[in-house]
Amino acid sequence: MASKKQRKAAKHNVKKAQAGAKKKQTLKNLPKSTKSALGKEGSKVRTGADKSRQEYYDEAQRLGVAGRSQMGKADLKRAVQRRRAK
């Protein structure tokens, strides 16, 4: 059976380990607004949604894509990519 001193030391070690684990989980402990902003940035990187429709439109205009004024963002993006590939 553990002595009083050993139980106290064990509780102290558990608390210390929990604090260390909590410090290492940096994303988990960030404010909600920061986590949300980081998620949006990551999503932009994954999807390549770093440009707006207007930016795609301007690029399509520069490349001479026909029918660009009637296109949505996804259509403009595809048309620009196709034109770049040529």
Backbone bond lengths (Angstrom), bond angles and torsions (degrees), N, CA, C in turn:
res aa  C-N    CA-C-N  psi(-1)  N-CA   C-N-CA  omega(-1)  CA-C   N-CA-C  phi
1 M - - - 1.454 - - 1.533 108.90 -
2 A 1.355 114.50 140.59 1.462 120.22 -176.93 1.521 110.57 -77.42
3 S 1.305 114.11 145.00 1.464 119.28 177.93 1.526 109.91 -79.76
4 K 1.295 116.00 171.38 1.453 121.82 179.40 1.533 110.38 -61.53
5 K 1.308 116.15 -40.54 1.461 121.96 -179.65 1.536 110.69 -65.29
6 Q 1.321 117.76 -39.67 1.458 122.10 179.72 1.530 111.05 -68.15
7 R 1.334 116.99 -41.11 1.470 120.53 177.86 1.521 110.77 -63.11
8 K 1.336 116.08 -40.78 1.463 120.82 178.74 1.531 110.40 -63.31
9 A 1.322 116.65 -43.34 1.469 121.28 179.37 1.530 110.39 -64.84
10 A 1.330 117.23 -40.15 1.461 121.32 -179.96 1.530 110.31 -64.62
11 K 1.328 117.46 -44.05 1.467 120.61 178.07 1.523 110.68 -61.57
12 H 1.335 115.61 -40.98 1.464 120.54 179.11 1.531 110.36 -62.47
13 N 1.325 116.38 -43.91 1.469 120.57 179.83 1.526 111.97 -64.29
14 V 1.328 116.77 -38.75 1.461 120.66 179.13 1.522 109.64 -64.70
15 K 1.327 116.97 -45.43 1.460 120.43 179.43 1.524 111.28 -62.69
16 K 1.326 115.86 -39.68 1.461 120.81 179.03 1.533 110.83 -64.87
17 A 1.326 116.91 -41.96 1.463 121.63 178.92 1.529 110.66 -65.73
18 Q 1.322 117.18 -40.39 1.461 120.92 178.59 1.525 111.04 -64.42
19 A 1.324 116.45 -40.62 1.463 120.29 179.11 1.524 110.39 -65.15
20 G 1.325 116.93 -41.14 1.460 120.92 178.45 1.513 111.72 -63.80
21 A 1.329 116.48 -42.22 1.465 120.73 179.07 1.525 110.33 -65.20
22 K 1.318 115.85 -37.96 1.462 119.57 179.77 1.523 111.07 -65.81
23 K 1.322 117.21 -38.72 1.464 121.19 179.62 1.523 111.25 -64.79
24 K 1.317 117.44 -35.05 1.463 120.85 -177.54 1.521 112.30 -74.52
25 Q 1.311 117.93 -20.39 1.460 121.51 179.65 1.522 108.71 -90.08
26 T 1.327 115.86 67.10 1.459 120.21 -171.83 1.523 112.85 -65.38
27 L 1.328 118.93 -42.87 1.457 119.92 -179.02 1.522 112.40 -65.16
28 K 1.312 115.10 -37.25 1.458 119.92 -178.15 1.533 111.31 -63.74
29 N 1.328 116.57 -31.59 1.454 120.20 -174.36 1.528 114.37 -96.89
30 L 1.315 117.53 6.39 1.457 120.39 177.89 1.525 110.46 -77.07
31 P 1.332 117.17 158.60 1.468 119.55 176.20 1.533 110.83 -62.73
32 K 1.316 115.48 154.68 1.463 120.92 -176.58 1.533 112.17 -59.09
33 S 1.326 116.68 -40.33 1.470 120.12 -178.59 1.528 111.22 -64.27
34 T 1.311 116.59 -37.52 1.460 120.53 179.24 1.523 110.63 -68.78
35 K 1.338 116.30 -43.41 1.467 120.09 178.31 1.525 110.29 -61.25
36 S 1.324 116.53 -40.79 1.458 121.06 179.60 1.525 110.62 -63.19
37 A 1.325 116.24 -44.07 1.467 120.23 179.82 1.525 110.71 -64.17
38 L 1.321 117.25 -41.04 1.459 120.65 178.33 1.523 110.99 -64.49
39 G 1.322 116.93 -38.95 1.458 121.18 178.37 1.519 111.71 -63.66
40 K 1.327 116.05 -40.27 1.465 119.94 179.44 1.522 110.65 -66.90
41 E 1.326 116.80 -40.48 1.467 120.20 177.42 1.525 110.96 -62.13
42 G 1.324 115.87 -44.58 1.458 120.49 179.07 1.509 112.11 -62.61
43 S 1.320 115.84 -38.53 1.455 120.51 178.87 1.523 110.96 -64.34
44 K 1.326 116.14 -40.63 1.461 120.04 178.21 1.514 110.86 -61.02
45 V 1.304 116.04 -41.99 1.466 120.61 -179.01 1.522 110.25 -65.60
46 R 1.340 116.68 -44.41 1.467 121.05 -178.86 1.515 111.95 -64.10
47 T 1.331 116.87 -44.43 1.455 120.10 -174.28 1.521 113.15 -89.97
48 G 1.302 116.97 -13.01 1.460 120.04 -177.83 1.515 111.82 73.42
49 A 1.309 116.49 24.72 1.461 121.53 -177.92 1.523 111.06 -86.92
50 D 1.302 115.98 39.75 1.454 119.03 -177.39 1.523 112.20 -81.13
51 K 1.322 118.13 -13.58 1.461 121.25 -179.88 1.523 110.22 -107.93
52 S 1.315 115.01 149.55 1.462 120.36 175.87 1.527 109.34 -88.27
53 R 1.333 115.88 172.88 1.462 120.21 178.19 1.520 109.72 -61.55
54 Q 1.321 115.77 -40.29 1.466 120.12 -178.74 1.529 111.19 -62.30
55 E 1.319 116.70 -39.33 1.468 119.99 178.88 1.532 110.72 -65.37
56 Y 1.345 116.20 -41.95 1.464 119.49 176.56 1.532 110.51 -64.76
57 Y 1.332 116.30 -39.21 1.459 120.65 179.14 1.532 110.46 -62.02
58 D 1.327 116.34 -46.25 1.471 120.39 179.82 1.526 111.26 -60.69
59 E 1.318 115.95 -40.96 1.465 119.89 179.14 1.535 110.56 -67.44
60 A 1.339 115.90 -40.41 1.465 119.85 177.94 1.528 110.61 -63.11
61 Q 1.315 116.37 -38.30 1.458 121.07 178.04 1.531 110.19 -63.59
62 R 1.327 115.20 -43.91 1.463 120.38 179.05 1.529 111.58 -62.81
63 L 1.344 115.82 -35.88 1.469 120.64 -179.18 1.527 112.71 -84.77
64 G 1.335 117.31 -9.37 1.455 121.08 178.11 1.518 114.01 78.33
65 V 1.328 117.93 37.79 1.469 121.75 178.78 1.531 108.68 -77.18
66 A 1.324 116.28 126.44 1.460 121.42 179.94 1.529 110.53 -79.12
67 G 1.335 116.87 143.53 1.465 122.16 176.82 1.509 114.03 77.65
68 R 1.301 117.54 15.59 1.468 121.07 -174.41 1.526 113.30 -65.64
69 S 1.321 117.49 -29.42 1.470 119.45 -176.94 1.527 111.75 -68.22
70 Q 1.320 117.28 -23.05 1.466 121.35 -179.56 1.527 112.46 -91.99
71 M 1.336 117.52 -5.18 1.466 121.41 -174.22 1.525 111.95 -89.19
72 G 1.314 113.65 148.59 1.453 120.29 171.33 1.520 109.68 -85.86
73 K 1.310 116.00 -177.77 1.463 120.50 -177.08 1.528 112.03 -60.72
74 A 1.325 117.25 -46.05 1.466 120.90 -177.91 1.527 110.90 -64.23
75 D 1.337 116.33 -41.17 1.465 120.19 178.51 1.519 111.33 -64.70
76 L 1.331 115.61 -42.67 1.463 119.83 178.26 1.520 111.25 -61.91
77 K 1.322 115.40 -42.44 1.468 120.19 -179.45 1.537 109.84 -60.66
78 R 1.340 116.16 -46.81 1.470 120.44 179.07 1.519 111.89 -62.34
79 A 1.334 116.32 -44.15 1.464 120.79 -178.49 1.535 110.55 -63.79
80 V 1.314 116.43 -41.15 1.468 120.57 179.31 1.528 109.87 -65.35
81 Q 1.332 116.42 -43.07 1.471 119.57 179.48 1.521 110.99 -63.92
82 R 1.351 116.65 -41.31 1.464 119.90 178.23 1.528 110.54 -63.55
83 R 1.320 117.31 -42.74 1.454 121.74 -177.70 1.537 110.07 -66.93
84 R 1.328 116.33 -37.58 1.479 119.58 178.23 1.517 111.24 -65.67
85 A 1.335 116.21 -35.07 1.469 120.79 -176.89 1.528 112.11 -69.31
86 K 1.312 117.48 -22.72 1.476 121.24 -178.25 1.495 111.94 -72.63
